[in-house]
Amino acid sequence: MSPLLLERNHVVTFSGGENSVQFDVMRTRLLQVMRANGWKRVAITSPGPGCGKSTLALNLAFSLGRQPAVSTILLEMDMRRPSLARILGLRERHHFARVLDGIEPLEQNAMRHGENLAIATQSGAERRPAELMQSPSTAAALDAIEAKYEPSVILCDLPPVFVSDDAMAVMGHMDAALIIAAAETTTVKEIDRCEREVAAQTNVIGVILNKCRYMEKDFGYDY
């Protein structure tokens, strides 16, 4: 992976530093909540497209990956518009849908970064995403991944809630969820509705406002 390409694609936690501070704070808070409740699976979703959930999922994954005592797996489960491989600049074609279908093992469709981070990607859209998400094989595959690799955290990059029923079909298999909203794009009504629907299936850890162009001058440490 090219650090320059990652930075160009707004993945800033690859090697740490000043730009990763906000994600590192998010990482710490997430781990505290997960450990307190004995949770492992976290869904990352949004009300609609264009909120930057996949980019945020990668930033959070790399931030977690810099914690030596934390093992993390990021699973690409947005089968209609997969984007992780493109953001990462991967040439090798992986098909995580085949893992969810019970056809292939995770290790054939994932890349490792360091000793404690694995990222499973999907090359190209799946032809039957709704059926796959609702299939018993998907629930079985998630259980098998958790049992075999025993990760500290499993991040699941799910589709937007209001684009299809894919996210809600699998949300009940998640321990918790993060909802990503886009500043100046996502409405408060959409956030409220999304939060209610997700909360009916799993625990909502919080709503993250992404793509903020204007912050107060005293925000953070030296912003």
N, C-alpha and C positions, 0 to 999 in steps of 0.2 A: 504494500500500500504506500502511496506517495503522500508524505505529509503536506506537500503543497496542494495536491488535489483535495485532500481532506479539508484543509483550511479554506480552499475556494468553495467547497460545498458546505461550509459552516460547521464542520466537525472540529471543535477546538479543544477537546479534552484528550486528544491522542497522546500527548506527552506532558500534559499539565501546564502550569504557568498561570499568569494573571487572568487570561481569558477563560479559564476553566473554573474560576472561583464559584460562580453562581451554580454551576452544575455539581461541583463538589459539595456545596451546601445542600443541594437537593439530594445528592447521594447519601449524605449523613442522616438527613431526616428520614429518608426512605428506609434505610437500614434500621434505624431506631424503631420505626413503626412495625417493620417486618419481624424483627426479633421479638418485640414485645408481644406480638400476636401469634407467633409461630407460623407466619406466612412465607411462601416461597414464590408463587406465581403472581406476576403483576402485568395486567393488561395496560397497554398504552393505546389510547384511541382519541377520537376527536368528534365533534358534532358533524362536521363536513370536511371536504377535501381542502388541501392548501393550507392547513394549520401548522405544518412542519413537524408532525408527530414522529415520522421516521428519522428525521435529523436529530430530534431531541432524544429518541430512543438510542441512537448511536452515541451521542454525547454522554448520556447516562451510562451506557454500557462500558465505554472506554474509561469513564471516571471510576466506575466500580472495579474495572480491571486493574487500576493502579493501587487497589487495596490488596496487599499480598494474602491476607487471611480470608478474602471473600472470593468465592468462585461464582462466575456469572455465565449464563447462556442467554443469548438474544436470538429469538425465533421470529423469522419473518412470516406472518400469517395474514398479510394483506394480499390475497391471491389474485385480486382483480388488477391492482396497480402496484406490483412489487417494485421497490426502488433501492433497497439496501445495496445490492451488488453494483448498481450504477453509481451511487454516492461514494462507495468505497473504491471504485475503479477496478473491480475484480474481473479477470478474464475467464477464469474457470467457471463453468456453468454448473450450478447446483440446483437441485429441485426438491425443496423441503416438502412440497406437496406429496412426494413419493414416500416420505417418512410418515406423514400423517395418514397416508393410505395404507401403511403397513407393508409397503413393497421394498423399501430400502432402509438401512440403518442411518442414524443421525451422522455418524462419522464420515459417511460418503457425501454428505450434503452440507457440510459446515467447514469453516476455517477456524484455526486457532490463532489467537493473538496472545503471545506470552504464555505463562503457565496457568492462568486462571480465567481466561475469557475465550468463549467460543461463540461464533456468529453463524447461524444457519440462514441461507438466503434462497430465494426463488428466482430462477432465470425465466422470465416470461410469465404471462398471465395464465392461470389455471382455467381450463374450459368449464369446469363445474364447481365453482368455489362454494356456493351455498350448500350443495349436497355434501361436499367434503367437510365443511365446518360442522354440519349436523350429523355426520357419520359417527357411529360408535368407534371406528378406528382412530379418529382424531383424539377422542378422550383416552383411549387405550395408549396411543402414542405419547401423549403428554405424561400419563402416569409412568410409562416405561422409561422416558427420558429422566424424569425426576428420581425414579428408583435406581437406575443404573449409574447416573453420574453424580447424584447427590449434591447438586449445586446449592450455593447459598441463596441465589436469586435467579429466577427465570423471567426474563423480560419478553413479553409477547407483543409484537407490533401488529395490532389488529386494524381492520379497515375502519373508516369513519362510520359512526352509528347510523346516520341518516342517509347513507348512500345505498345500503342494502341491508339484508338481515344477517349477513355473515358474522358481524361482530357479536350480535346478541345471541346467535346460535351457539357460540362457544364461551360466552361471558360467564356462564354458570360454572365453568371449570376453572375459573380464575379465583385466586384468593383475594385479590384487590385490584383496583384500577386507578390509573391516572388519566384525567381528561385534559387534552391540550386544546386551547382556544387561541385564535389568532386575533391580535389587537387590530381594531379598526375594520375587522371583517366579520368575526363571529358575534352575533347579537346576544344580549343577556337572556333573551327568551330562548334562544337555541341552547345556551349553556344550561339553563335551568331544566329544560326538557330532557337534554342529554343526561344530566346528572340524575334525574328521577328515574329514567329508564335503566341506566347502568346500576343504580343503587338497588333496583328491584332484583338484580341478579347477583351482585357481589358488593364488596365494601369499596366505597369511593375514598381514596386517600386524600385527593385534592384536585383542584383545577389549576392548571398552569397557563398563565397568559403569555403567549409566545409572540415573537415578531414586534416587540415594543421598540419603537424608534426614539421615544422621548422618555427619559427617566429623570427623577428629581436629582439635583446636583449633589445631595448628600447621601445618595443611595450607595450602599456597599462600602468598600474601604477607600478606594482612590479613583472612583468613577467621576 
